[in-house]
Amino acid sequence: MEESPPGVTITGLALAERYFGPLLSPIAATPEQWTAYTEHRRRTNAQHKNVFNRRKRLISDAVAGIEGELDLDDGTLRKCVSVMWRDVEWDDDDVRDAEIGTRIYSLATPKYIDVHIKYHRRPGAYDVEWDYSLGYKIHHQISNPPTRYRNPSTKDAPSSWHTRGGWQSVCWGYYADNDDDIWLNCDYENGPDWRRLEEGEVGLRPGGALDIYEALFGPISTPPSDNADAVLTYRRKLVAGVCLLFAAVGIDYRVACTDEETDGCPEEFMLEGLSDTWVARGIRAACGFQLSDDAEAARLGAEEREEEAAGEDYGDEDEDEEEGSFSDEESL
C-alpha cells in the first residue's frame, strides 16, 4: 500500500480503495460514508481477522465456493468476512451445538451485514433433538463501534429468534415435541414410537434476496424476460448472495438454478428434518423463480410430513393380540 503524499489526507472512496480495493463498481456515496466504512472495517479486522487468513476451515472453504460461483478473484469475499463470535461443539464429523456470528462487509456499498446462527442436534436412543435458526441484519448506516456485535435473543421458539432488533430470518427448523406439537428446548424423553415432527420455514421473503445482493454487491438490473441467458445469470447472482449468508457461518448449501442441477445439502449441518429440501425451494422462491419439479416436490414433502406425523398404530388391540400369541411357558 502506497503512502499518501506529504500534506495530503485521503478520505472517502479513495480511502476505501486504498485499504480494501479494488471494490466492485462502488456506488456513489458521501465521503463521510466511505470514510466511516473504511475505519469501521479496519477496526473490525484488527480485532477479528478475516477468514482469508483461516484457510481449510468450514467458513473459509464455503465462502471460497461462492467466489468461484461469482467468478471473483481468490480471496475477494473471504477478505470481507470476519468471525465475530464462534462457539462450536462437534459430535464426530457432525456439528452438535453451534452459535456463530459473522460480519460481511460490502464490496460495493458503505454497508455490512451481520449473520447469526444457533444450531443444536443430538441423536438419542429413540429420538433426535434438533433445532436451529439462521438470520441476518443489514446495517445501512455505519455508526456503532465495530466491536459492538450483539447476538439476537434466542428465547422462545426458533421461529422467533431472528424477528426483533432489525434481525431478519433466512430459515429455521426443529422437531416438535410429540405430545404437545411444540418446540421444547430440553431433553426429550421418548420411546421407540417417537416421530420426526418437522416444523420449519424459509423466512426470506420476496425482495429480501434482492436487498441482500444489492447491499453486498451494489445495484442489479432486472433482465428482459425474453433473454434466457441474462435471466439465468440474474437468478444465479441472487441465489449466490443468499448462499453467501450460509457460507459465512460455515454452511455449504447448494441451490439448483436449472432443472438439470440438483440441490446440495451440507454435510456438517442438518437444515431439513426429512428428505424434502424445502430450504432450497424457499430460496428460489425468494429469488423470484421455481424449477419445474418444485411444485411436485412440495406436494411430496407435505405428504411425507403427514405420514411421519401419523406414525404407527400402537393400540391396545394389537398389544392384546401380541400378548395372546405367547404360551404359558413362554410368558414365565
N, C-alpha and C positions, 0 to 999 in steps of 0.2 A: 504494500500500500504506500503510495507516494505521499510525502509530506506536503502540507499546504504551503504556498509561497509566503514569505515573511509579510506580516501585516494583513494577510487575507484570512477571513473567517468563513469557512464553508458551512452553509446551513441548508435546510430544505431537502429537496430531492437529490441535489448533488452530494449532500452528506450521506443520505441513504445509499446512493450508488457507490460511494467511496468505501463504505464498510460492508455492504451486502450485495453489491451489484455483481453481474448485471441483473437488474429487475426485469420482469416480463411486461412490456408495454405498460409502464406505470401510468396511473390515471392522473389527471390534473387535480392537485390539492394544494392547500396553502403551505408556504414554507414552514409555518409553525406545526402543521400536522405531520409533515415528513420528518421534521427535527424531533418531535416527540416520539414518533415511531422508532427512529434510529436510537435515541437514548434509551428508550424502554427495552428494545431488543438487545442492545449491548449489555444492559444491566442484567437482564434475564440470562444471557449467555455466560456472564461472569459467574453466576451462582449455579445455574443449571445448564450443563453442557448440552449442546445439540446432539441428536442421535447419529450424526455423521461420524462422530468420534466413538460410537458404541457399535462397532461392527459385529456381525454374526450374532445378533440378538433379534428377538422377535420383532420389536418395533422397527429397528433399522432395516431388517430384511423385508418387512411388509411395506414400508414406505418406499424402499427401493423398487418394489414391484410396480407401484403407482408411477414412479419416474419413468419406468420403461413403457407403461401404457400410454403416457402422455408424450413420449419421445423427448424427454428432458435430459440434460446432461447429468452425468453421475454426481450425486450429492446435492442436486439443486433443491429438492424438497427436504432431504434429511437435515440440511443446514437450517431449515426453517422450523424444525420440530424440537422442542425441549421437554424433557420429563420433569414435571413439577412435583409429582407425588407418585410413589410406587410402593405397593405392599402386596407381594405375591407369594402364595404358598402352593407348592406343587404336590401332586399325587402321582408318582412315577412320571409319565410323559404328559399328563393332563394337568391343567390348572384346577386347583381345588378351591382356593379363595383368592380374590384379587380386588384391589381398589387402586386404580391408576388414573392420574390426572396429567394431561399433557397440554402443551400450548403450540399452536401452529401460527407462525407469522406469515402474512400475505406476501406474495411475490409481486403484487401489482398495486396494492392499495395500502394506505396507512392504517391497517386494521389487523386484528388477530382473532383466532378462535380458540377457546378453551374446550377441551374434550375430557369427558369423565366416564368411567365405567366402574360399576360394582358388580361382582360376579361371585357366585357360590355354586359348587356342585360336589356332592359327596354321595357315592353309592353306599347303600346299606345292605343288609342281608336280604330284604324283600323289596326295598324301595330305593328311590334316589331323591335326595334333596337337591333342588335346582332352582335358582332364581338369578336374574340379572337385569340391569338396565344400562343402556348407553345413551348419553346425551351430550349436547354441545351448547356453547354460549358465544355468540358473535359480539365482539367488542368493536363498535363503530367509532367510538371516541376514546383515544388513549389518554388517560389522565392518572389513574392509580399507580402507585409504586409497583414494579413488576413482581416483587416477591409476595404480593397480596393475592395469592391464589387460594380460593376457598372452595372446597368440595361442597356439592349441594347436600341438603338434608336427605338422609336415606331412612327416615322413619316411615311407618305405614307400608303399604304395598309397593312393589317395584314400579307399578304404573304411575305412581305419583312422584318418583324420585327426581325427575327432570322436568318439572312443571312449574317451578317457582324461581323467583330471583333472576329472571332472564334466561334460565336454562330451558332448552327445548329437547324433546325426546326424539331419538332416532329409532330405537326399538327396545322392547322389554319382553321378558317371558318368565314363566315359573310353572312348577307343578302345584296344582291346588290340593289342599287337604281333602281326602276322600270323603270325610264325613260332612264338613261344612261348606265345601266348594269355595274356600277362601285361601289366601296365602297365609302361611304361618311361618314366621321366622324362628323356628325352633326345631328340635329333633323330632322326626316323625316316629310314631310307634304303630307300625302296620304289620300285617301278616302277609302270607303268600298270595292273598287275593287283592293286594294293592294294585291300583290302576294309575296309569300316567295321564292325569287330567291336565292337559296342557292349556295354559292361558298365555296369550301374547298378542302383540300388535306392533306394527311399524307406525311410530308416532309422527314420522316425517310426512308433512302434508304437501300437496301441490304448491309449488312456489318455494318451498323450503330448500329443495335441491338447487334451484337457481340462485337463491340467496347465498348458499354455501359456496358455490362455484365463483360467483362474482365477488364475494368477499376475499377469496383467496387468489383468484386469477384475473380479476377485472371483468368488465362488461363482455357479454357474448350475445351475438345477434341470432334471432330465430331464423333458421334457414327456410327457403321456399319448400313447400311440401312436395313439389314435383322433382326435387333434386335428391335422389335416394342416397347418394354418397355423402352429401352435406348433412342430411338428416341423421345418418348413422354416426358421422363424426360428432355432431352436436350431442346425440344421446350418449356416446362413449365419454365425452367430456363431463357431462353432468353426473353420470354414474361414477366416474373416477373421482370427482370431487367428494361425493358421499363416501365412497370406499376409502378415501384418504382419512376420514374420521375413524373408521375401523382400524386402519393401518396404524394410526397414531397411538393406539393403545395395544398394538401387537396382534391384531386380528386380520389375517389374510383371507378376506371374503371375496370370492369372485362372482360377479353378476353377469349373466349372459345378456348380450345386446342383440343377438340374432338367433333365429330358430336353430341354426347349426351348432351353436355354442351351448354349453351346459353350465349350470351354477356350480360353484365350488365351495363347499363348506370348510371352515377352518378345522384343523386337527386338534389344537390345544383347548379351544373354547367350544362349548355347545350352545348354539344360538336358537335352535329349534328343538322342541322336545319329542317330536315324532319324525316321520320321514319327509313330511312336506316342507319344502324350502320357501316358506312364506315370507321370510325376510327379504330374499332376493326379489320376489314378486312385488313386495311392497315398495322396494327401492325403485324398481322400474316404474311403478305407478306414480311415485313422487316425481320421477323424471319425465313423466308425460307419455309413457308408452307401455305396451304389454306385448308379449310374444303370443304366437298363435295357439300355443298349448296352455297358456296361463289360466284361462277360464276353466278348462277341464282339470288342471292341477289343483285349483282352488276347490272345485267340487269334490275331488278325491280326498283332499286334505280334510275338508269338513266331514266327509264320510268316515275317515279314519278316526277322527276325534270322537265322533258319535259311537263308533264301535268300541273304542277304548273305554269310554265312559260307561257303556252298557256292561262291560266285564262279563264274567261267567255267573251262572246261577248256582249259588251255594245254599239252596233252600233246604228246609227240613225233610222234604220228601226224598231228595237224593241221599241225604245223610241216613235216613231210615233204611233205604234200600241197601246202602253200602254196609250198614251195621248188620242187617239181616242176612247178608251173604256169608257171614262167618259162622262156623260150627261152635259148639260149646267149648270144644278143646282148644280151638284157635283163639277164643276170647279170654282164656285163662292167663 
